[in-house]
């Protein structure tokens, strides 16, 4: 991370927030581009012993070998688009960390959500760095400490960049809760580094 960023996590991890990482005009352009051009699809995941529809649209892009498996589903990456590659390069400069893939989520309204989870798959390494760019309507991002019964709420707005690092995924789970508020679509791009199969516990 750049040295001028403040860690927002009270304990057991690192969270950094760059407000308006993309200013409104550029964020507007990116949202319109990604909403129109990315290969959005509805998926099912295996959870609690059964297959369930994911309450959002998703797609996975990255280097050819950045295969990612979670919730019983294996994701082979689509090739980088020029726009995604440009955003990745800018996020890498900000985070001082290289990424080789991005999971894109489209939340169509307030009913679309993400349940509590940790990004702790072995392909991500021991202390993964996750960079999350928000485009579109503001949504609440909530973190919950596994042992301390402590919550941390962050409202992610149009153009904001959130970075999770350190031991965060060992001690916290995070979610994007449903809301009864009227919400317009939101796109979230979570940049990750998938490690080679023979190096599952290493990080740069």
N, C-alpha and C positions, 0 to 999 in steps of 0.2 A: 504493500500500500504506500501511497505518497505520504510523506512525513507530516503533512499538515492536517491529516484526517484524525478525528477523535473517535475512540472506541466507545460505542454506545452500550455495549453489553456490560451489565453490572458485575458479572462473575462468570467464570468458566467458558470463555470464548471471546470472539472478536466479531463486532458488527460495525460497519462503516456506512454512512449515508451521504451521498453527494446529491443535494437538492438541485433540480433543474440541470442535471448533467447534460441533457439536451434541452436547449431553450425552446419555448413554445412553437415558433415557426418550423424549426427543424424536426421537433418531436411530432408535430402535425403531419409533416411529410412522411416520416418514417411509419407512423401509424397507418396512414392511408395506403402506403406501399405494401406493408406486411399484411394488412387486412385483406388486400386484394390479391396478392401474389403467392403467399405461402400456401403449402399443400395441407390445409386444415382437414382433420378427419376426426370422427368420433371413435373412441376406443373403448375396450372393455379390459378390466383388470381382475385378477383373481384375489379376492379378499374375503376373510372369514368363511373360507370353504366354498365360495361360489363366485361365478363371474358376474360383474356388475358394470353397468355403463359409467364411464367417467363423466362427471358433471362439468365438462368444459370440452373445447376442441383442442387438439394437440398436433404437433409435428416435430420431427427430430432431424437436425442438419449437422454436418460435421465432416471431418476427415474420413476417408474410406474405411479405416480400421477402428473408428470410434463407435463400436457396437455397445449398446447399453441395455441392461436387463433389469427390470424392476416389476414387482407385483405380478410375476408370472409371465411377463411379456418381453420379448426380445425386440429391440429397436435397432435396425440397420439404418445408418444415416443417409439422408438425401444430400447431394452435393451442395456446397456453399453457394448461395446467391451472391452477387456483387454487393448488394446492400447489406446482407448479414456479415460478409467479410469486412466491410468498412466499419461497421459497428463493433465487431470483434476486435479489430485493431485499436480502436479508440479505447475500448474497455481494458484491453491489455496494457495500454500505456498508463491508464489511471491506476490499475490494480497492481502493476508490476508483476504480473503472472500470466503465463501463456495458457490459452484455452484451445481445445481441438473439437468442440462440439457445443451445440446449443439446443435446449429444449424450449420450444415455443408453446405457450398456452394462450388460448383465446377464451376469456370469460365474457359470455354474451350479455349477461345481465346479473342482477344481484343473486339469482338462484344458482348460478354457476359458482363453484367453490373448489377449495383444496383442503382435504382433511389433515389432521395432525400427523406429521411424519418427520423423520430425520433423513437427510441426504447422506446415508452411511453405507451405501453399497460398496462392496470391496473394490469395484472398478474405479472408484473415486479416490482411493488411497486412505491413509490413516487420518490426516487432518485436511480434508479437502477445502479448496477455495471455490466458492460459488458466487458469481456476479450476476445480479438480477436487475434487468432494466424494465421499468414500467412505462407503458404508453397507453393513453386513453384515460378513462374515468378513474378517479381516486378510489382505492380500496384499503381496508384495514388489513395489516399483516400482523399476526399475533404469534409470539413465541412463549413457550411454557417450559419452565425448568423441570426436569424429570424428578428431582428430589426436594427442591426447596419450595414447591408450590408457589412459585413466583411467575408472574406474567410480564411480558414486555410488549406493548402495543406501538406500532409504527404505521402511520398513514402514508401510503406510497402514492405519489401524485405523478401526473403526466411529465415524463422526462427524467424522473428520479432514478438513481443507480444505488442499489443496496449490495454490499459485499459481506458475505459471511466467511469466517476463516477461523484458524486456530482450532481449539478443542470444542467449538460450539456444537457440532453434530453429535458429540458424545454425551452432552449434558442437557441439550435443549431439543424440543420438537417445535415445529412451526406450522402454521395453517393460514389459509385465506378463507375466513368464515363466510357463510351465506349471510345475506342481509335483506331485510324487508324494504329498505330504501330503494327508490327507483334509480337504477344504475345503467349507464350506457356501456358499450363494450370496452374491455380493457385487454391489452396484449402484454404478456410478460415473457421476456426472453431471459432464460437462466443459462449462462455460459458456464461450462464445466470442462474439466480435463479428465478424459478416460485414460487410465493407465494400461500399459501392455499386460497381457495375461500373466506373464512371468514376473511382473513387478507390482503385484496388487497392493502392497503396503508401503509403497514409496511415494514421496512428494518431492517436487523440486525445491 
